[in-house]
Amino acid sequence: MRYETVIGLEVHIELATDSKIFCSCSAKFGGEQNDHVCPACCGMPGMLPIVNRHVVDLGMAAGMMLNCDINRTTTFDKKSYYYPDLPCSYQTTQWFAPICVNGTVEIETSKGKKNVRIKQIHMEEDAGKLVHDDWTNTSLVDFNRTSVPLIEIVSQPDLSSAEEVVAYLERLRSLLRFAKVSECRMEQGSMRCDVNLSVRPEGSTKLGVRTEMKNMNSISAITRAIEYEVARHIDAIENGTEELVQETRRWDDVKGKSFAMRNKETAGDYRYFPDPNIMPVVIDDEWFDSVKNALPEFPEVKKARYIDELGLGEYDADILTGSRALCDCFEAAYAKCGLAKEVANWLISDCMNILNKKQLTADMLNINGDALGELIALVNDGKVGRANAKKILLAMFDDETIAPAKYAEEQGFVVSNDTGKIEAVIKAVVEADPKSVADYKGGKEKALMALFGKCMKELKGNCDPQVLRTILIDHINKI
């Protein structure tokens, strides 16, 4: 018998805010344990939450990027459950009137394009983090993450394979990074995924027994977990190896297996009820329009513009539009120097090489786009050599306030075509290497390049290469 897999995802996205959702504590990743906490996010009695407006902005932006309807009146609710990292014994979330509903995301796999429906996006607070110490057989609680703002993107069960799940997650990550909703860094936990999965005979409309795998935080782990769970379900159905029950499971990536954690709760188990301490959030036209007008072009629209209007190749445009930071830098640099292809080359080659050496991603690019455009113009106008321009670029990564022209002057990188100085250097180099001179005169072109390189080194790259080459050849011919 042939089977089909039915998958729905709940994707938790940590929002790119400076402070938490209901208090002013830092929402930044890292820091000493329990350093970013206050009585409000620790659940102390008598503390009242205040909604962070920027969280609502980002919730709306996410919904707009995912083609959702925005609820103009949205409310917060209490979700009751007990766990040691949840100090109030309830989570403030949205159930009755979430910020966004009824969206769609288009994905593309080896089977073609497909629309995945979004049921809703709701805002909520994160829980703390349990740290298990096997050495002392104790568990410690770090509340830094408590009340860090999240959105949860709940899809309809429209996915049917690990490949589709990966395409969907990568599309979400691309869109939300582009809109600066979140960094979506799975390794830091700012993007996590719960996988709801069932299996049924091909052609059946009845859903099978659903299991949920919690807090998956890498693409490879998600892929392996789905493949394992599908095989487990089919084996249970065909061979009766176990009784499938609706439950929450934990994926062990080292062992390559999933393990039962607890029976899967239903909405009734959580006893949702409106939070009486938080008034409904009413989004008027002015607020709605301010968020909508701040949205970026969709990546595919920007890519088409780069190709059609700026003459970039598809490869360059594809790389640039993979990151909002690259796009912002590219557009600022292009506006400064008007050299689209050169800017793309510098970003994709030189800038990415520096980022890789620093173990940073493209989204962490922080150089000034105007300054990059100025640097490229200096090279294009022959005022700074390419080798020295790379040194300036490296300095710009360490200090984004650097003005390339001024820095080049201070460091002695400005090209000087002082023929007297060039001739003096050539004379010294030629006299010190008669063999290369003889080899060049004997027809060996590489010998000239060796002499050229020595001259350029003595001149520290501050010379027009064509001027140097012309004077060098003329000097050798006179010997």
RODO-2510 file (C-alpha; in nm, 4 decimals, decimal comma):
residues 479
     n   res          X          Y          Z
     1     m     0,0000     0,0000     0,0000
     2     r     0,1166     0,3502    -0,0792
     3     y     0,0975     0,6212     0,1849
     4     e     0,1008     0,9966     0,1911
     5     t     0,2389     1,2199     0,4639
     6     v     0,0444     1,5127     0,6055
     7     i     0,2476     1,7810     0,7829
     8     g     0,1572     2,1072     0,9488
     9     l     0,4138     2,3341     1,1120
    10     e     0,4141     2,5695     1,4061
    11     v     0,7128     2,7975     1,3561
    12     h     0,8268     3,0152     1,6454
    13     i     1,0114     3,3302     1,5415
    14     e     1,1943     3,5477     1,7941
    15     l     1,1321     3,9092     1,6978
    16     a     1,4099     4,1620     1,6357
    17     t     1,3300     4,3964     1,9256
    18     d     1,5628     4,5518     2,1803
    19     s     1,3272     4,4878     2,4721
    20     k     1,0846     4,2178     2,5796
    21     i     0,7182     4,2034     2,4941
    22     f     0,5723     4,3283     2,8235
    23     c     0,8638     4,5009     3,0005
    24     s     1,1808     4,6995     2,9251
    25     c     1,4313     4,4191     2,9938
    26     s     1,6769     4,3422     2,7141
    27     a     1,5596     4,0849     2,4604
    28     k     1,9078     4,0338     2,3151
    29     f     2,0571     3,6859     2,2842
    30     g     2,3281     3,5933     2,5347
    31     g     2,4367     3,7547     2,8592
    32     e     2,4937     3,6113     3,2035
    33     q     2,2233     3,3803     3,3345
    34     n     1,9252     3,5641     3,4865
    35     d     2,0796     3,9019     3,4030
    36     h     1,7993     4,0295     3,1765
    37     v     1,5119     3,9915     3,4207
    38     c     1,2837     4,2072     3,6346
    39     p     0,9824     4,1473     3,8588
    40     a     0,7478     4,1701     3,5571
    41     c     0,9102     3,8977     3,3432
    42     c     0,9819     3,6869     3,6527
    43     g     0,6099     3,6708     3,7265
    44     m     0,6161     3,8544     4,0572
    45     p     0,2704     3,9353     4,2008
    46     g     0,1321     4,2828     4,1352
    47     m     0,3343     4,3539     3,8200
    48     l     0,1286     4,4675     3,5207
    49     p     0,2367     4,4042     3,1594
    50     i     0,2722     4,6878     2,9071
    51     v     0,2582     4,5867     2,5400
    52     n     0,5706     4,6696     2,3372
    53     r     0,4364     4,8561     2,0320
    54     h     0,7289     4,7441     1,8138
    55     v     0,6258     4,3828     1,8703
    56     v     0,2884     4,4644     1,7133
    57     d     0,4665     4,6420     1,4258
    58     l     0,6736     4,3332     1,3524
    59     g     0,3735     4,1027     1,3907
    60     m     0,1875     4,3051     1,1284
    61     a     0,4925     4,3169     0,9015
    62     a     0,5253     3,9379     0,9173
    63     g     0,1588     3,8968     0,8282
    64     m     0,1861     4,1364     0,5358
    65     m     0,4914     3,9543     0,3991
    66     l     0,2974     3,6260     0,4215
    67     n    -0,0179     3,7617     0,2531
    68     c    -0,2265     3,7474     0,5714
    69     d    -0,5304     3,9456     0,6784
    70     i    -0,4487     4,1728     0,9733
    71     n    -0,6950     4,1806     1,2609
    72     r    -0,7453     4,5489     1,3396
    73     t    -0,8442     4,4589     1,6964
    74     t    -0,6213     4,1962     1,8516
    75     t    -0,6211     4,0642     2,2074
    76     f    -0,3960     3,8704     2,4432
    77     d    -0,4953     3,5593     2,6351
    78     k    -0,3595     3,3332     2,9072
    79     k    -0,2542     2,9786     2,8196
    80     s    -0,2365     2,7784     3,1400
    81     y     0,0198     2,5065     3,1929
    82     y     0,2885     2,4318     3,4485
    83     y     0,6563     2,3982     3,3687
    84     p     0,9564     2,5129     3,5760
    85     d     1,0732     2,7658     3,3138
    86     l     0,7324     2,9397     3,3118
    87     p     0,7266     3,1519     3,6289
    88     c     0,3574     3,2533     3,6120
    89     s     0,2357     2,8993     3,5317
    90     y     0,0680     3,0509     3,2277
    91     q     0,1927     3,1935     2,8992
    92     t     0,0591     3,5207     2,7636
    93     t    -0,0306     3,4480     2,4021
    94     q    -0,3155     3,5009     2,1543
    95     w    -0,6010     3,2603     2,0972
    96     f    -0,9308     3,4380     2,0397
    97     a    -0,8112     3,7265     1,8175
    98     p    -0,4581     3,6713     1,6812
    99     i    -0,2772     3,9498     1,4979
   100     c    -0,2897     3,7765     1,1528
   101     v    -0,5043     3,5108     0,9841
   102     n    -0,5527     3,3432     0,6444
   103     g    -0,2193     3,3817     0,4681
   104     t    -0,0361     3,1953     0,1914
   105     v     0,3287     3,1232     0,1166
   106     e     0,4420     2,9997    -0,2238
   107     i     0,7197     2,7404    -0,2222
   108     e     0,9036     2,5629    -0,5015
   109     t     1,0436     2,2097    -0,4900
   110     s     1,1465     1,9443    -0,7428
   111     k     0,7740     1,8844    -0,7978
   112     g     0,7050     2,2475    -0,8875
   113     k     0,5343     2,5375    -0,7142
   114     k     0,2817     2,5022    -0,4347
   115     n     0,0886     2,7341    -0,2033
   116     v     0,1008     2,6611     0,1692
   117     r    -0,1858     2,8133     0,3658
   118     i    -0,1191     3,0024     0,6877
   119     k    -0,3928     2,9524     0,9472
   120     q    -0,2768     3,2325     1,1747
   121     i     0,0137     3,4257     1,3207
   122     h    -0,0056     3,5126     1,6871
   123     m     0,2176     3,7092     1,9222
   124     e     0,3298     3,5597     2,2513
   125     e     0,6022     3,5572     2,5124
   126     d     0,8780     3,2982     2,5227
   127     a     0,9467     3,0800     2,8245
   128     g     1,2761     3,0561     3,0121
   129     k     1,5427     2,7951     2,9567
   130     l     1,6176     2,4863     3,1635
   131     v     1,9845     2,3934     3,1954
   132     h     2,0396     2,0316     3,2988
   133     d     2,3599     1,9517     3,4885
   134     d     2,4255     1,5779     3,4683
   135     w     2,7296     1,6090     3,6934
   136     t     2,5274     1,7306     3,9922
   137     n     2,1988     1,5744     3,8785
   138     t     2,0240     1,9112     3,8987
   139     s     1,8297     2,1396     3,6663
   140     l     1,8812     2,5157     3,6689
   141     v     1,6522     2,7834     3,5261
   142     d     1,7710     3,0811     3,3215
   143     f     1,4923     3,3409     3,2935
   144     n     1,6737     3,5677     3,0433
   145     r     1,4556     3,4346     2,7621
   146     t     1,1317     3,4722     2,9596
   147     s     0,8986     3,7228     2,7876
   148     v     1,1233     3,7611     2,4832
   149     p     0,8693     3,8400     2,2075
   150     l     0,7736     3,5687     1,9613
   151     i     0,5363     3,5209     1,6761
   152     e     0,4069     3,1712     1,6083
   153     i     0,3231     3,0994     1,2441
   154     v     0,0717     2,8144     1,2234
   155     s     0,0324     2,6499     0,8842
   156     q    -0,2510     2,4362     0,7586
   157     p    -0,1547     2,0670     0,7053
   158     d    -0,0560     2,1353     0,3428
   159     l     0,2985     1,9942     0,3459
   160     s     0,3701     1,6387     0,2398
   161     s     0,7458     1,5793     0,2542
   162     a     1,0686     1,6851     0,4194
   163     e     1,1637     1,8638     0,0961
   164     e     0,8491     2,0777     0,1112
   165     v     0,9044     2,1532     0,4801
   166     v     1,2589     2,2714     0,4114
   167     a     1,1423     2,4872     0,1183
   168     y     0,8700     2,6390     0,3370
   169     l     1,1071     2,7165     0,6248
   170     e     1,3664     2,8675     0,3924
   171     r     1,0986     3,0840     0,2298
   172     l     0,9767     3,2033     0,5704
   173     r     1,3330     3,2780     0,6771
   174     s     1,4051     3,4723     0,3570
   175     l     1,0895     3,6856     0,3786
   176     l     1,1149     3,7609     0,7500
   177     r     1,4843     3,8455     0,7334
   178     f     1,4123     4,0717     0,4381
   179     a     1,1450     4,2575     0,6344
   180     k     1,3817     4,2728     0,9374
   181     v     1,1206     4,0953     1,1473
   182     s     1,3792     3,8524     1,2841
   183     e     1,7309     3,7239     1,2260
   184     c     1,5778     3,3724     1,2092
   185     r     1,8994     3,2119     1,3348
   186     m     1,8097     2,8547     1,4186
   187     e     2,1430     2,7949     1,5933
   188     q     2,0528     3,0672     1,8464
   189     g     1,6937     2,9552     1,8841
   190     s     1,5411     3,2621     1,7183
   191     m     1,3658     3,0283     1,4748
   192     r     1,2242     2,7008     1,6081
   193     c     0,9798     2,4584     1,4599
   194     d     0,7188     2,2126     1,5910
   195     v     0,6385     1,9433     1,3344
   196     n     0,2868     1,7947     1,3393
   197     l     0,2851     1,4794     1,1285
   198     s     0,0515     1,1973     1,0359
   199     v     0,0399     0,9284     0,7670
   200     r    -0,2610     0,7955     0,5745
   201     p    -0,3254     0,5671     0,2763
   202     e    -0,2800     0,7482    -0,0526
   203     g    -0,6110     0,8953    -0,1701
   204     s    -0,7725     0,8863     0,1747
   205     t    -0,9275     1,2048     0,3131
   206     k    -0,9207     1,0894     0,6742
   207     l    -0,6232     1,2114     0,8738
   208     g    -0,4092     0,9576     1,0566
   209     v    -0,2915     0,9716     1,4167
   210     r    -0,0958     1,2932     1,4655
   211     t     0,2278     1,3283     1,6572
   212     e     0,4166     1,6479     1,7309
   213     m     0,7927     1,6900     1,7514
   214     k     0,8846     1,9961     1,9562
   215     n     1,1426     2,2731     1,9181
   216     m     1,3337     2,1495     1,6157
   217     n     1,6157     2,3960     1,5557
   218     s     1,8092     2,2888     1,2474
   219     i     1,7147     2,2067     0,8901
   220     s     1,9121     1,8819     0,8924
   221     a     1,7505     1,7663     1,2175
   222     i     1,4030     1,8487     1,0846
   223     t     1,4690     1,6510     0,7660
   224     r     1,5974     1,3467     0,9529
   225     a     1,3174     1,3610     1,2088
   226     i     1,0451     1,3720     0,9428
   227     e     1,1971     1,0800     0,7524
   228     y     1,2278     0,8764     1,0732
   229     e     0,8768     0,9562     1,1933
   230     v     0,7177     0,8718     0,8569
   231     a     0,8939     0,5332     0,8572
   232     r     0,7839     0,4718     1,2186
   233     h     0,4200     0,5484     1,1395
   234     i     0,4137     0,3271     0,8304
   235     d     0,5839     0,0435     1,0177
   236     a     0,3272     0,0696     1,2971
   237     i     0,0360     0,0663     1,0499
   238     e     0,1613    -0,2213     0,8355
   239     n     0,3352    -0,4427     1,0921
   240     g     0,1649    -0,3511     1,4190
   241     t     0,4993    -0,2789     1,5858
   242     e     0,3355    -0,0246     1,8172
   243     e     0,0088     0,1550     1,8763
   244     l     0,0162     0,5064     1,7393
   245     v    -0,1221     0,7644     1,9816
   246     q    -0,1566     1,1407     1,9671
   247     e     0,1475     1,2581     2,1594
   248     t     0,4349     1,5018     2,1810
   249     r     0,7737     1,3539     2,0985
   250     r     1,1348     1,4627     2,1406
   251     w     1,3884     1,4219     1,8606
   252     d     1,7355     1,2980     1,9591
   253     d     1,9616     1,3997     1,6725
   254     v     2,2564     1,1978     1,8038
   255     k     2,0618     0,8729     1,8222
   256     g     1,8558     0,9549     1,5144
   257     k     1,5326     0,8599     1,6894
   258     s     1,2275     1,0260     1,8411
   259     f     1,1041     0,9492     2,1919
   260     a     0,7655     0,9999     2,3571
   261     m     0,7474     1,2940     2,5992
   262     r     0,3811     1,3277     2,6942
   263     n     0,0300     1,2937     2,5592
   264     k    -0,0548     1,5714     2,3159
   265     e    -0,2604     1,8434     2,4810
   266     t    -0,5734     1,9869     2,3216
   267     a    -0,6898     2,3476     2,3337
   268     g    -0,9203     2,2606     2,6222
   269     d    -0,6277     2,1401     2,8312
   270     y    -0,4738     2,4872     2,8221
   271     r    -0,7879     2,6631     2,9544
   272     y    -0,7429     2,9735     2,7405
   273     f    -0,9081     3,2884     2,8749
   274     p    -0,8649     3,6618     2,7994
   275     d    -0,5868     3,8316     2,9941
   276     p    -0,7674     4,0965     3,2032
   277     n    -0,4458     4,2959     3,2520
   278     i    -0,3923     4,3714     2,8815
   279     m    -0,6381     4,5890     2,6931
   280     p    -0,7246     4,5023     2,3310
   281     v    -0,4812     4,6511     2,0788
   282     v    -0,6674     4,8568     1,8172
   283     i    -0,4781     4,9163     1,4906
   284     d    -0,6046     5,2281     1,3108
   285     d    -0,5466     5,3162     0,9456
   286     e    -0,2489     5,5420     1,0195
   287     w    -0,0686     5,2700     1,2161
   288     f    -0,1519     5,0032     0,9556
   289     d    -0,0317     5,2206     0,6659
   290     s     0,2932     5,3166     0,8421
   291     v     0,3882     4,9500     0,8731
   292     k     0,2759     4,8647     0,5187
   293     n     0,4672     5,1560     0,3643
   294     a     0,7873     5,0511     0,5431
   295     l     0,7883     4,7016     0,3906
   296     p     1,0648     4,6188     0,1428
   297     e     1,0225     4,4864    -0,2091
   298     f     0,9807     4,1109    -0,2154
   299     p     1,3132     3,9408    -0,2965
   300     e     1,1935     3,8128    -0,6337
   301     v     1,0726     4,1623    -0,7349
   302     k     1,4055     4,3140    -0,6356
   303     k     1,5927     4,0401    -0,8221
   304     a     1,3995     4,1090    -1,1428
   305     r     1,4725     4,4817    -1,1099
   306     y     1,8441     4,4206    -1,0618
   307     i     1,8516     4,2109    -1,3787
   308     d     1,6233     4,4186    -1,5996
   309     e     1,7152     4,7720    -1,4898
   310     l     2,0733     4,7430    -1,3622
   311     g     2,2020     4,4752    -1,5991
   312     l     2,3195     4,2273    -1,3370
   313     g     2,3397     3,8587    -1,4212
   314     e     2,0996     3,6169    -1,2609
   315     y     2,3726     3,4667    -1,0403
   316     d     2,4749     3,8045    -0,8961
   317     a     2,1143     3,9135    -0,8448
   318     d     2,0296     3,5846    -0,6760
   319     i     2,3187     3,6147    -0,4286
   320     l     2,2414     3,9775    -0,3441
   321     t     1,8696     3,9241    -0,2887
   322     g     1,9422     3,6381    -0,0507
   323     s     2,0162     3,8982     0,2169
   324     r     1,8497     4,2286     0,3062
   325     a     2,1840     4,3584     0,4373
   326     l     2,3543     4,2886     0,1023
   327     c     2,0701     4,4582    -0,0858
   328     d     2,0777     4,7682     0,1342
   329     c     2,4544     4,7990     0,0987
   330     f     2,4401     4,7334    -0,2766
   331     e     2,1773     4,9998    -0,3386
   332     a     2,3541     5,2626    -0,1276
   333     a     2,6890     5,1917    -0,2985
   334     y     2,5324     5,1926    -0,6462
   335     a     2,3620     5,5256    -0,5742
   336     k     2,7047     5,6656    -0,4832
   337     c     2,9147     5,5385    -0,7743
   338     g     2,6673     5,4238    -1,0421
   339     l     2,8669     5,1049    -1,1113
   340     a     2,6241     4,8176    -1,0525
   341     k     2,8444     4,5306    -1,1720
   342     e     3,1503     4,6543    -0,9825
   343     v     2,9492     4,6935    -0,6618
   344     a     2,8069     4,3436    -0,7004
   345     n     3,1566     4,2022    -0,7543
   346     w     3,2986     4,3735    -0,4460
   347     l     3,0094     4,2561    -0,2281
   348     i     2,9929     3,8985    -0,3527
   349     s     3,3682     3,8437    -0,3665
   350     d     3,5649     4,0717    -0,1359
   351     c     3,3031     4,1483     0,1293
   352     m     3,1810     3,7886     0,1525
   353     n     3,5405     3,6650     0,1861
   354     i     3,5939     3,8966     0,4830
   355     l     3,2631     3,7889     0,6403
   356     n     3,3565     3,4230     0,5992
   357     k     3,6946     3,4769     0,7666
   358     k     3,5194     3,6526     1,0547
   359     q     3,2653     3,3669     1,0694
   360     l     2,9800     3,6076     1,0024
   361     t     2,6765     3,5714     0,7766
   362     a     2,5737     3,8057     0,4970
   363     d     2,2988     3,9444     0,7209
   364     m     2,5708     4,0651     0,9606
   365     l     2,7284     4,2939     0,7005
   366     n     2,7651     4,6314     0,8693
   367     i     2,9804     4,8442     0,6393
   368     n     2,8523     5,1787     0,5157
   369     g     2,7111     5,1458     0,1624
   370     d     2,7947     5,5080     0,0729
   371     a     3,1548     5,4486     0,1798
   372     l     3,1757     5,1310    -0,0291
   373     g     3,0499     5,3232    -0,3323
   374     e     3,3109     5,5920    -0,2688
   375     l     3,5865     5,3288    -0,2473
   376     i     3,4779     5,1647    -0,5727
   377     a     3,4732     5,5035    -0,7455
   378     l     3,8290     5,5701    -0,6251
   379     v     3,9429     5,2419    -0,7804
   380     n     3,7472     5,2983    -1,1003
   381     d     3,8932     5,6491    -1,1403
   382     g     4,2459     5,5165    -1,0912
   383     k     4,3012     5,7094    -0,7679
   384     v     4,3562     5,3994    -0,5499
   385     g     4,5003     5,0646    -0,6590
   386     r     4,2980     4,7448    -0,6154
   387     a     4,5386     4,5946    -0,3608
   388     n     4,5283     4,9016    -0,1381
   389     a     4,1522     4,9313    -0,1841
   390     k     4,1207     4,5841    -0,0287
   391     k     4,3174     4,7086     0,2727
   392     i     4,0799     5,0041     0,3043
   393     l     3,7800     4,7700     0,2786
   394     l     3,9158     4,5527     0,5590
   395     a     3,9581     4,8631     0,7762
   396     m     3,5980     4,9634     0,6970
   397     f     3,4759     4,6367     0,8509
   398     d     3,6448     4,7331     1,1774
   399     d     3,5378     5,0978     1,1695
   400     e     3,2267     5,1877     0,9701
   401     t     3,2967     5,5619     1,0118
   402     i     3,5996     5,5472     0,7794
   403     a     3,5829     5,7813     0,4801
   404     p     3,7787     5,5995     0,2042
   405     a     3,9242     5,9062     0,0297
   406     k     4,0494     6,0602     0,3539
   407     y     4,1771     5,7255     0,4822
   408     a     4,3624     5,6587     0,1549
   409     e     4,5333     5,9994     0,1819
   410     e     4,6325     5,9382     0,5442
   411     q     4,7734     5,5922     0,4720
   412     g     4,9597     5,6963     0,1582
   413     f     4,7387     5,4836    -0,0683
   414     v     4,6551     5,7523    -0,3242
   415     v     4,7971     5,6700    -0,6661
   416     s     5,0732     5,9059    -0,7706
   417     n     5,1960     5,9085    -1,1302
   418     d     5,5092     6,1023    -1,0442
   419     t     5,7215     5,9842    -1,3385
   420     g     6,0448     6,0856    -1,1692
   421     k     5,9722     5,8614    -0,8715
   422     i     5,8534     5,5776    -1,0962
   423     e     6,1658     5,5962    -1,3128
   424     a     6,3912     5,5920    -1,0053
   425     v     6,2227     5,2779    -0,8734
   426     i     6,2379     5,1088    -1,2154
   427     k     6,6069     5,1869    -1,2506
   428     a     6,6845     5,0342    -0,9097
   429     v     6,4772     4,7201    -0,9745
   430     v     6,6217     4,6632    -1,3226
   431     e     6,9804     4,7054    -1,2047
   432     a     6,9196     4,4565    -0,9227
   433     d     6,7741     4,1888    -1,1546
   434     p     6,9692     4,1704    -1,4826
   435     k     6,8609     3,8079    -1,5372
   436     s     6,4929     3,9005    -1,5683
   437     v     6,5858     4,1816    -1,8049
   438     a     6,7808     3,9388    -2,0233
   439     d     6,4964     3,6826    -2,0090
   440     y     6,2400     3,9422    -2,1195
   441     k     6,4613     4,0548    -2,4049
   442     g     6,4918     3,6880    -2,4989
   443     g     6,1128     3,6648    -2,5402
   444     k     5,9975     3,5531    -2,1942
   445     e     5,6938     3,7691    -2,1134
   446     k     5,6731     3,6343    -1,7559
   447     a     6,0067     3,7977    -1,6810
   448     l     5,8496     4,1389    -1,7459
   449     m     5,5696     4,0585    -1,5027
   450     a     5,8274     3,9681    -1,2389
   451     l     5,9963     4,3058    -1,2814
   452     f     5,6573     4,4796    -1,2864
   453     g     5,5582     4,3113    -0,9583
   454     k     5,8828     4,4190    -0,7871
   455     c     5,8317     4,7762    -0,9012
   456     m     5,4721     4,7822    -0,7837
   457     k     5,5809     4,6457    -0,4468
   458     e     5,8409     4,9210    -0,4088
   459     l     5,5789     5,1788    -0,5032
   460     k     5,3331     5,0180    -0,2515
   461     g     5,0727     4,9875    -0,5235
   462     n     5,0402     5,3649    -0,5535
   463     c     5,0868     5,3831    -0,9254
   464     d     4,8732     5,3477    -1,2354
   465     p     4,9615     4,9979    -1,3638
   466     q     4,9470     5,1030    -1,7275
   467     v     5,1758     5,4017    -1,6675
   468     l     5,4238     5,1795    -1,4810
   469     r     5,4192     4,9148    -1,7542
   470     t     5,4784     5,1705    -2,0293
   471     i     5,7736     5,3349    -1,8513
   472     l     5,9212     4,9963    -1,7553
   473     i     5,9165     4,8632    -2,1135
   474     d     6,0585     5,1881    -2,2462
   475     h     6,3425     5,1786    -1,9904
   476     i     6,4342     4,8159    -2,0718
   477     n     6,4313     4,8843    -2,4457
   478     k     6,6878     5,1605    -2,3947
   479     i     6,9324     4,9255    -2,2205
***
